[in-house]
């Protein structure tokens, strides 16, 4: 695809070569994300950060990525803090705020809303999550994490074995990740969920049409015995009609160190898009996994900054200028990464 000036709304925009291009640029961002170097390539540029649904990692990660490239961030969080609460349309909001920004990162609870906003925007828009639909930058950082985790074992993404566990019906991160995996070869996917929260059939069919081996299960232990990655997700309680309905499924699939030791291969990587639900009724990833070296959830969050820096650099067409605007840092950074 032509990245410069483009919206990033869905992983279906990408060919395999596009994903590899993003990952190559993300690799080049490491000295800046790791605070070894400082670049001001986006000095004077403004990111409009518009998050109409609760977010910590995605919102701050987008902002940090833009700051690390030298740009500035202007935030709107929650409907109550925007003109939308006064009845303004997405069209009008897009026309106005795109006049104040050079690029916009947006999250909205309604499926298709970010695409609707982008259609009226005068600047590129990056989808930070639209309801239960998609989360393209999360899928990219997840796949980038998988690539890095397996590279040390001499493996690539082709022939990946992955178990996706939890709320697969409403989990937009697994929806986007499955679509990205369709660009690769020979993937084995085990979908572990209650029947009521199973992966949408259209996505399962996409995986099978791509030639992948897809299995479904409601039993955690057997499903994680022969995989490279266990990708756990929380119950998306904000998508349910009531707390009581969400509670029917919370804590159904708990992974702790004992279960990991008994059932997983020794180097199985544990991933989660976060936040993990650490309440006693949930604990999809128990705290006793925190010292497990194969717990990659915090490496995922670090990788999110790299991938989002890459997206900004590509969309704003500054990839080849980043190093020319760089210098060494002048503050203490030892031990951060």
C-alpha positions in Angstrom: 0.0 0.0 0.0 0.9 3.7 -0.3 1.4 4.7 3.4 2.0 8.4 3.0 -1.2 10.3 3.7 -3.2 7.1 4.2 -5.7 6.2 6.9 -5.0 3.1 8.9 -8.4 1.7 9.6 -8.2 -2.1 9.2 -5.6 -4.8 8.9 -7.4 -5.9 5.6 -5.6 -2.9 4.0 -2.2 -4.7 4.3 -0.4 -7.2 2.1 2.3 -9.3 3.7 5.0 -6.9 2.2 3.2 -4.0 4.0 3.4 -5.8 7.4 7.1 -6.6 6.8 7.7 -2.9 5.9 6.1 -1.7 9.1 8.2 -4.2 11.1 11.4 -3.1 9.4 10.6 0.5 10.3 9.7 -0.4 13.8 13.1 -2.1 14.2 14.7 1.3 13.2 12.8 3.1 15.9 14.4 1.1 18.8 17.2 3.6 19.6 14.5 6.3 20.0 12.0 4.2 21.9 14.8 3.0 24.2 15.9 6.6 24.9 19.4 6.0 23.4 18.7 8.8 20.8 16.3 11.7 20.4 14.8 12.7 17.1 12.8 15.9 16.3 11.7 14.8 12.9 8.1 15.7 13.7 8.9 19.0 15.4 5.9 21.2 15.0 3.5 18.4 14.0 0.3 17.8 16.1 -1.4 14.5 16.9 -5.1 14.7 17.6 -5.6 12.0 20.2 -9.4 11.3 20.4 -10.4 8.5 22.7 -14.2 8.3 23.3 -13.8 5.0 25.2 -11.6 4.2 28.2 -8.0 3.5 27.3 -4.6 3.6 29.1 -2.0 1.7 27.1 -3.3 2.5 23.6 -3.9 6.2 24.2 -0.6 6.8 26.1 1.3 4.6 23.7 0.1 6.6 20.7 1.0 9.8 22.5 4.4 8.6 23.6 5.2 7.4 20.1 4.4 10.8 18.6 6.3 12.6 21.3 9.4 10.4 20.7 9.3 11.5 17.1 9.4 15.1 18.2 5.7 15.9 17.8 3.1 17.3 20.1 -0.2 15.8 21.3 -3.6 17.3 21.9 -6.1 15.0 23.7 -9.8 14.5 23.9 -11.0 11.8 26.2 -14.6 10.7 26.8 -17.8 12.0 25.1 -18.5 14.3 28.1 -15.4 16.3 27.2 -16.3 16.8 23.6 -18.8 18.6 21.4 -20.3 15.2 20.5 -22.1 15.4 23.9 -23.8 18.5 22.6 -25.1 16.6 19.5 -22.3 17.3 17.1 -21.9 14.7 14.3 -18.8 12.7 13.6 -18.6 14.5 10.3 -18.5 18.0 11.8 -16.1 16.8 14.5 -13.8 15.3 11.9 -13.8 18.5 9.7 -13.0 20.7 12.7 -10.4 18.6 14.5 -8.6 17.6 11.4 -8.0 21.3 10.8 -6.1 21.4 14.1 -4.0 18.2 13.6 -1.6 16.6 11.2 -2.7 13.1 12.1 -5.4 11.7 14.3 -5.5 8.5 16.5 -9.1 7.7 17.4 -11.0 5.1 19.5 -14.8 4.9 19.5 -17.3 2.3 20.9 -19.3 2.0 17.7 -18.2 -0.4 15.0 -17.4 1.5 11.8 -17.3 4.9 13.6 -13.6 5.5 12.9 -14.0 4.8 9.2 -17.0 7.2 9.2 -14.9 9.9 10.9 -11.9 9.3 8.6 -14.1 9.8 5.5 -14.6 13.4 6.6 -11.1 14.0 8.0 -8.6 16.2 6.1 -5.7 14.3 7.6 -4.7 10.7 8.1 -6.7 8.8 10.8 -5.4 5.7 12.7 -8.0 3.4 14.2 -7.3 2.9 17.9 -10.3 0.5 18.2 -13.9 0.7 17.0 -16.2 -1.2 19.2 -15.9 -5.0 18.9 -14.7 -4.6 15.3 -11.0 -4.0 14.9 -7.8 -2.8 16.5 -5.2 -2.8 13.8 -2.3 -1.3 15.6 -2.7 -3.8 18.5 -2.7 -6.6 16.0 0.4 -5.3 14.4 2.2 -5.0 17.7 1.0 -8.5 18.7 2.4 -10.0 15.5 5.6 -8.0 15.9 5.9 -9.4 19.4 5.3 -12.9 18.0 8.0 -12.4 15.4 10.5 -11.2 17.9 9.7 -13.9 20.5 10.1 -16.7 17.9 13.2 -15.2 16.1 15.4 -16.2 19.0 14.4 -19.8 18.4 15.1 -19.6 14.7 11.4 -19.6 13.9 9.3 -17.3 11.8 5.5 -16.5 11.8 4.9 -19.2 9.1 3.9 -22.5 10.7 3.0 -20.6 13.9 1.0 -22.6 16.5 -1.3 -20.3 18.6 -4.1 -20.7 21.1 -6.5 -17.7 21.5 -8.3 -18.0 24.8 -11.2 -16.1 26.3 -13.8 -13.7 24.9 -13.3 -14.3 21.2 -16.7 -12.9 20.2 -16.1 -9.3 21.4 -12.3 -9.2 21.5 -11.4 -6.9 18.7 -7.7 -7.6 19.2 -8.1 -11.3 18.3 -10.3 -10.4 15.3 -7.6 -8.2 13.8 -4.8 -10.6 14.7 -6.6 -13.5 12.9 -7.0 -11.4 9.8 -3.3 -10.6 9.8 -2.4 -14.2 10.2 -4.2 -14.9 7.0 -1.2 -13.3 5.2 1.1 -16.1 6.5 1.4 -19.8 5.8 0.6 -23.0 7.6 -0.7 -21.5 10.9 -2.4 -23.7 13.4 -5.0 -21.8 15.5 -6.9 -23.2 18.5 -9.9 -21.1 19.5 -10.7 -21.6 23.2 -13.9 -20.0 24.5 -17.4 -20.7 25.8 -19.7 -21.4 22.9 -21.5 -18.1 23.6 -18.2 -16.1 23.2 -16.8 -18.0 20.2 -14.9 -16.3 17.3 -17.3 -14.9 14.7 -17.8 -17.5 12.0 -16.7 -15.1 9.2 -13.3 -14.8 10.7 -13.0 -18.6 11.2 -13.9 -19.0 7.5 -11.2 -16.4 6.5 -8.6 -18.4 8.4 -9.6 -21.7 6.8 -9.7 -20.1 3.3 -6.1 -19.0 3.9 -5.2 -22.6 4.4 -4.8 -22.6 8.1 -5.8 -25.4 10.5 -8.5 -24.1 12.9 -9.8 -26.0 15.9 -12.3 -24.9 18.5 -12.4 -26.0 22.2 -13.9 -25.2 25.5 -11.1 -26.9 27.5 -8.1 -24.8 28.3 -5.5 -27.4 29.4 -5.6 -29.7 26.3 -5.7 -26.7 24.0 -2.4 -25.1 25.2 -0.3 -28.3 25.3 1.3 -28.0 21.8 1.4 -24.3 20.9 4.1 -21.6 20.5 1.8 -18.8 21.8 -1.0 -18.7 24.3 -2.9 -15.4 23.7 -5.3 -14.8 26.5 -8.0 -12.1 26.5 -10.3 -10.7 29.2 -14.0 -10.8 29.2 -15.1 -7.6 27.4 -17.6 -6.6 30.0 -18.3 -3.3 28.4 -19.9 -5.2 25.4 -22.4 -7.0 27.6 -25.8 -5.8 28.5 -25.1 -6.1 32.2 -22.4 -6.9 34.7 -24.3 -10.0 35.7 -24.1 -11.4 32.2 -20.4 -10.8 32.0 -19.9 -12.5 35.3 -21.2 -15.7 33.8 -18.0 -16.1 31.9 -15.4 -14.3 34.0 -12.7 -16.6 35.3 -13.7 -19.5 33.1 -10.2 -19.9 31.6 -7.5 -19.1 34.2 -3.8 -19.7 33.4 -1.4 -19.8 36.4 2.1 -21.2 36.8 0.9 -24.6 37.9 -1.2 -25.1 34.8 1.5 -23.7 32.6 4.1 -26.1 34.0 1.8 -29.1 33.7 0.4 -28.5 30.3 2.6 -26.1 28.2 5.8 -26.8 26.3 8.7 -25.2 28.2 9.1 -22.2 25.9 5.5 -21.4 25.2 5.1 -17.6 25.1 2.2 -16.0 27.1 0.6 -12.9 25.6 -2.4 -10.7 26.5 -3.5 -7.4 25.0 -4.0 -5.9 28.5 -5.5 -4.9 30.7 -5.6 -8.3 32.3 -8.4 -8.6 34.9 -6.6 -9.3 38.2 -9.7 -9.4 40.3 -10.2 -12.7 42.3 -13.2 -13.5 40.2 -11.2 -13.4 36.9 -7.4 -13.7 36.9 -7.2 -14.9 33.3 -3.4 -14.6 33.8 -2.4 -15.1 37.4 0.1 -12.9 39.2 2.2 -16.0 39.9 3.2 -15.9 36.2 5.0 -12.5 36.7 8.4 -14.1 37.1 7.9 -16.5 34.2 10.4 -15.4 31.5 8.0 -16.5 28.8 5.4 -13.9 30.0 5.6 -11.4 27.1 2.8 -9.0 28.1 5.1 -6.2 29.0 7.3 -6.7 26.0 4.1 -6.4 24.0 3.5 -2.9 25.5 7.0 -1.8 24.8 6.7 -3.1 21.2 3.5 -1.1 20.9 5.5 2.2 21.0 7.8 0.9 18.3 5.0 -0.1 16.0 3.0 3.1 16.5 6.2 5.2 15.9 6.6 3.2 12.6 3.0 4.0 11.6 3.4 7.7 12.2 6.7 7.8 10.4 5.2 6.0 7.4 1.9 7.9 7.2 3.7 11.2 7.6 6.4 10.1 5.2 9.4 10.9 7.4 11.1 7.4 7.6 14.2 8.5 5.8 14.5 11.7 7.7 14.4 10.3 11.3 18.1 9.9 11.8 19.0 13.2 10.2 17.1 15.0 13.0 18.6 12.9 15.8 21.0 13.4 18.7 22.1 11.5 21.8 20.0 11.8 25.0 21.3 14.0 27.8 19.5 12.3 30.8 20.0 9.1 32.7 18.3 6.1 31.1 20.2 3.0 32.2 18.2 -0.1 33.0 15.0 0.9 31.3 15.0 -1.8 28.6 
